[in-house]
Amino acid sequence: MKYAGVEQLPYEEQQKNIKIAQEKGNYNCEIQEPDWRLMQRVDENFQYKRKGFLKAVQSALVRFVFFIGAKPGCWFLIGSKFSGRKNLRGVKNAVFVCNHVHNLDNEMARWMCWGHKLYIVVAEFNNMNTWLGEVMRVGGIFPLSPNFTAMKKFTAAVNDVLHSRRGSVLFFPEKSMWPFFEQPRPFMDGAFHAAALNNVPVVPLFIVWREPRGLEKLLFKRKRAEMRALKPIYPKPELSRKENIAYLRDEAFREQCECYKEFYGREPDTINAKFTLEEIFQKGYDAYLEEQAAKNKGRDNVNKA
């Protein structure tokens, strides 16, 4: 099964892997191997913010298309009910954080955050060497990287955005996407470091899943998504940067847990879970390269024979 040209596990296998990870207490692992063939490595030459008049026009056009297509596209594919936009009043620059539960949750966030020039932090494997990858780069993705110099440029670009007119950055601090998962998952610190460093608020977004209603029942079998904007959380001037990172992270997670409890009527099982970087279902890019090298060597030996 493919989604936007990227190979996906069937829904049933995705849910099976999520259940296995839950049983291990690992709420942050990828639940399938990325398609490493499509990944374009992010090195020190990657342009996080594209400069020049033509590139600015291209970016504005792609952002406009993303924006006008976001609501109808999301409604048809996963639902697109939005609530809580009143919490964004008066918020100019911000770090938005959202639970990562669908390939289109970033498009829901674009609609929710209209009025902000939004950049979206993604994993390196989402920086693809395809036409879709190029569209995403023009539209404002900020891919992470294991390259130290690239990450220095990433940090500088995030800082620049958060000091520009209504510039904002969307992070998925759970790290990995778990399709249709309902509960909040533990956060990594990057988003909250950016907010504390630049003295801007964190605005938690949370997607809840509801059963189809009315005519939706005739069109859709799976649950429908509703995105909620929660109250902004501001850094405290009396706290150190390290203390503010912990405060912003814990408050954002608490707000998501409260939203979960309000909607579903129960406490999340994840409330005391810890963030982990351990991967269960993927071998990693280096292992992929080793496999490719072994295959090429095998072919060379066959050709020589």
Steps between C-alpha positions, in 0.01 A plus 500: 500500500631845406417842642622798294749268330641361826455133583285446812422196710134394487289658776466170687879451516550858614257447786662166588841668527354781711361243742837322525678831567243593767556169676872576510429848639660657191274781375748678272633239256418497129246226436632419151825521306520825298558472126871582513526495119311828488700682767724790402762555769498838673855634510668834561389623155126465570310831470251525785374842396509557128616842392425703189191651339414201280531254786285727719229501231522120467471461875201735523322314218557155654391624843183645348419171324568306822277738693198501269524123451551420867145518628312321217780246457515421870122485527480240226788287627492524880254770611575864561313640795691777678447655840683731738625758252405766756807385694721632219378859536794727572755227427747624239810281503461155652620144517206272421512137617259230384443130549617314188213272395460526122689594184267800466517637855748762377240621250242527777755708693549731198128575504483541876799737497390721210635850549838356603780424256546140609811287455475129578774290661523152348722192524787478253331213311218740408752705298433297187677501164166517316271772364302478824818556699574812298147632552535441875834682509356798316199490733716539808620174656797506739648146495714379789843351434780303669742750337627743766550793260155447348344507847677828579335641186168345609520673838592833338207468258254421782627800697467722193141386439400562862624858474337573163152644448247238619754227435425173681635146505306175537669210681374146553680439832379138521757440219314226312161469332252252648194500270166552678657472847288680758721562804771766545851354487819618680683799352860559403646841595583666165181701455514634854867590471410716196218671691712565811796624295286745303259592782187410304195303616434133436152434360393136536277360226324170565315275257213292637320224311120475492257258340345605165170680542196550273583476131866431586398144593417434134840622379752411769577186697777629725490764770509869405759751621437821691789736577485711814722800576574512873611792715843651424772444759749782550857464632541629854758781535605383847602155370829406336495375141538139617216544749279663235559210260373256763212730598380557142532129415315380808224762473442426130474129576269569795269709277483221243422249776222726630356532148513122463323451834233757416423343162528128577396511866803314637861558600760409236712192571804698381491763775815368675674356192859602423643609165722242331712498185508120469379375161317167478374469143773664295861411428610853408660670203851362564365144501320577172826621344680186619229280345528691171879465501467125564250464214726696262798287601297186439400622153863588419614150601230343279602718204867408544412130513 
